[in-house]
Amino acid sequence: MVNSAMRENDWFTHYFVDPIHQEQNLQLHEKIIDRSFTILYGTRAFGKSTRVLRTISQLEKEGYICSYVNFEQIGVFDTNFWSSLGTSIYVHNRGKLFKSCVEIKNSRDFLLFFSKATWEGPEDKRVVLFFDEFDKMYTIDEKIRNEFLQILRSIRNDINSYAIQAIFAIGTFAILHIDSRFSEASNSNLTSPFNIKDSIHNPNFTLDQVQALYTEFGKDNIITIEMGVIQDIHTRTNGHAGLVCLCGRAIENHLISLLDNNRIISIDLWERFSVNELIEEVIEYQTFRSLVQSLQSSKAKTALKFFREYFLPDADYEEKIVIDITSAEFLTAEGVLVPGRRAGSFKLSSSLVRWLILQRVIPKAFPSCPHNEVPFYNSGDLNILSTLEYAVSSFDRDIIKLASIRSFKIARVYVDGVLNRYVPRESVYDAELYRVLWNWLSINLGFQITGQWHMISYRDDGNNRRQHNYSDIVITSRRQKIVLELLATATKGNLDEHFGRALNYARILSANETWIVHFTCEDDFIFDPYWPSDDILRNGLNVLHIWHDLSFKKFKTIACWWSNSKNFKRVTSIKTYPVQG
């Protein structure tokens, strides 16, 4: 599996989802026949260039002359733009036909080269131009940029005078608004030569495509990859081509060598790896390293605050209609969001990108944490109960308060005397707790704070298939590995399910302390809490219930665990804490 554009030599030696018969390629072919100027867009590392190169190979078999230019390789910061463009056309299309492109010095030379009157190629063959990384146009000098776009528009308006059959611009979502962005910057009435209605979205991999890739990969390496692993990879990546391949590379580099004679990549093995090391693999990928650097810059401050308030609390792919279109489009251009189906709507590009931002960007941008000393027992072990109580006191009150409007779930218990009220979902608490713990324990003491998001399917009482989300945060020091499994306003049935699940997950991670951390808004729950059986408590499960109302001005806690020294169930008294964040 490769993490870059796949060229013809790669198609037969690497694992490859061939796009040639997909609907999007059929659309590309129709646009060429119609002599359209078309945009192909998608997030970075999403397989756009691979699709283009595969399309070129097919078009050349049909008799078209294809010219591919990557704008990353053009000198865009000075007046040598046209010369660089001409040279790039020749370099990417070596041959007598394009040799004179090196003589292009200005826009007039460019027009003359492709004019029918001076065209040096066969009269019965038409040229299809592909401009990759077209969003680099934003970095070009304004005067040259406007001139280039006007030249393309003049060709489109008089297409019969040129040997050009069609032109494609390939880039991120930013190029969808190329005319409005440029017009706003230059106070001109620039009109893009590309019609948004003619744009084609490069699609995500489907689960079937991901399964086919990993099945072939498994056969070649004589391993079996459990379907649960493949489903988890598809869920985490949302079918993002680069991330799907990155996960395959991680399996190849880190997990195959750990296998026994059965040679099975199990879900347990995958979860142990993903909770501790997968994000490290992602950050080594230059595309996502650049994403982190961009979001840490001062220009991203407003957009990052917008992301934290509206999209960070959501670990799934729910569409949201937003008012701050500018921030949403900035995040979309960076590959954090993708446009939804409804006008003005956006959603997360992948949960793995969300985790990357949560772990590498959010804590540094929002550095608040408790001012208390980190609590330890005399043994040197972290007092996790006190740690959690201090941490929740430092939550951003507005984030939790507004979550019942922005990022909510439906409570199947009574809240303020009403059933089915909107309450904060698990991912809201997950994001805040991770941020605070990282700022407090990781920066000050070097603890490792990791975690992951789970999405499981189940059948409700009406026999309808539903999805239930929960998250784990893992705290690792030299002495301890502590697993925190987070729930939000859960029913007794949900709690029972997680009471049984948490210890198994802790076993997979070789944790020596396990906590269910249940945030709830349920009426009177704190006075009549629900605990696991004594047998489960004896096996090492600890439970903390944290109750708060929807205003989140204060919260109450009560905890339970089994005291091995005294051989009885220990239940704390109810404590009340103010929210200071």
Secondary structure, DSSP 4 states (H G I P E B T S, - for coil): --SS---GGGTTTS-----TTSHHHHHHHHHHHTT-EEEEE--TTSSHHHHHHHHHHHHHHTT-EEEEEEGGGS--SSTTHHHHHHHHHHHHT-SGGGGGGGG--SHHHHHHHHBTTT--S-TT--EEEEEESGGGGGGS-HHHHHHHHHHHHHHHHTGGGBSEEEEEEEE-GGGGGHHHHHHHHHTS----SS-GGG-EEPPPPPHHHHHHHHHHHHHHTT-EE-HHHHHHHHHHHTT-HHHHHHHHHHIIIIIGGG--TT-EE-HHHHHHHHHHTHHHHHHHSHHHHHHHHHHTSGGGHHHHHHHHHHTTT--S---EE-S-HHHHHHHHHTTSEEE-SSTTEEEES-HHHHHHHHHHTHHHHS-----SPPPB-TTS-B-HHHHHHHHHHTS-HHHHHHHHHHSEEE-SSEETTEET-EEE-HHHHHHHHHHHHIIIIIHHH--EEEEEEEEEEEE-TTS-EEEEEEEEEEEE-SS-EEEEEEEES--HHHHHHHHHHHHHHHHHHT-SEEEEEEEE--TTGGGS-----HHHHHTTEEEEEEE--TT-SEEEEEEEEEETTTTEEEEPPPEEEE---
